[in-house]
Amino acid sequence: MAQQAAPAAGPGGGRRPVIEVQQVSKKFGAVLGVEDLNFEVYEGEIFGFIGPSGSGKTTTMRLLNGIYAPTAGTVRLLGVNPAKPTRTLHEGFGYMPQQFVLYPNLTVYENMDFLAGVHGLGWWERRKQIRDLLSFVELTDAHNRLAANITGGMQRRLELAGSLIHNPRLLFVDEPTAGIDPVLRGKFWEEFRRLRDSGRTIFVTTQYVGESEYCDRVGVIRKGKLLAVAPPLELRRMAMQGDVVDLESPNLAPEAIKALLTQPYVIKTPQGKPLYQWLNYPAAMRVHVTDAAEATPQMMQLLQGMGTTVTTLQEYRPTFDEVFIELMGGTASLDDID
C-alpha cells in the first residue's frame, strides 16, 4: 500500500510543497504503470527516488514533467498542472535527462549559449552564468570543443550545467552521476547540497543506491506502488523493523540466549518470535531491538550478570543497499537498479 506523505507541518517543516502527487495512477492501455501514488516534495530539500528496473521511476518522472497526464489523480508542479504548463512553470524548473540530448555539432560553449537564449537570458547575464557553470562542471578548458568530441562523462556534466542555466527553483535530475568518476560524483552532490541550502529543490533518481543516503528524504517504488517515503535513517528502521545490535561472545550459553531473546526490547515477529540472525553460531548473533541506545546497556548488564563474556556489543548500521533489498521484500538484486 502506498504511503501517504505527511503535510508540510511534518516532513516539510512548514515549507511549501513544490511537487504534489495525490492518488495518481497511470495506465498504458491495460498495463498499469503506477498506482495510487501519494507524496509531496518540499522547497529546499533533496528528494531521492529509487526502485528496481521497471518499477515506475521513469513513468513518475514523466508525470511530474508533464510528458504524461495521469489516468487518475492530480499532479501539481509549483502549483500548476504540468500537463498544461505555463511559461512561469517552464521558467521555474530544470531537467537533466538520462541520455545526452544537446547538440553534438555545437561546441560546449555554443550549447550553453543556445540554452541561455532559449530561456531569455540577456548577453551580459548569460556570459557570467555560462562561465560560472562551466567552471563548476570543470568544462572551462573544453568550452571550444564540439559536444560530439567530449567523453560521455563530460557530456553528462554539460547537461547538468545546461539544466541550471536559468537558475531554476526546482531541478529534476535523472541518474546525474551515471558514468562519471567518483571524485566528480562527489562534487555533484556537493553542488546539489549547495543548491538545496540556497532554497532550491532537487528531485533525483539514481542507479547508485548508496547515494540515497545523501538525500533529505527518499521515495522507494516497486511494481508501480510507492512503498515508503522517509528520511534515510527512518527507512533503515523501517526496513530492519527497528535497530540492530551485533553481539559476540566466546561462551554464549543457551540459557543466556533464551533470557536475552525474551526481553521486551527485542523485536518480535507477528507470531511472537524474536527477530535475530546467527552470524557465527554459537559465538556471534545479530539482534533486532526497538532502540539500540537503550537496549545495549541493558543487554550488557543481563549477559554479564549471567556470567557471559561479551567481546562485542554494538549497533550495526546496515548499508542502504541492504535497506533497499529489505524494503523490496528480500527479493531484489542490486543489478535491478536502473
Buried (B, 14 or more C-beta within 10 A) or exposed (E): EBBBBEEBEEBBEEBBBBBBBBBBBBEEEEEBBBBBBBBBBBBBBBBBBBBBEBBBBBBBBBBBBBEBEBBEBEBBBBEBBBBEBEEEBBBBBBBBBBEBEBBEEBBBBBBBBBBBEEBEBEEEEBEEBBBEBBEBBBBBEBBEBBBEEBEEBBBBBBBBBBBBBBBBBBBBBBBBBBEBEEEBBEBBBEBBBEBBEEEBBBBBBBBBBEBBBBBBBBBBBBBBBBBBBBBBEBBBBBBBBBBBBBBBBEBBBEEBBEBBBEBEBBBBEEEEEBBBEEEEEEBBBBBBBBEBEEBBEBBBEBBEEEEBEBEEBEBBBBEBBBBBBBBBEEEBEBEBBB
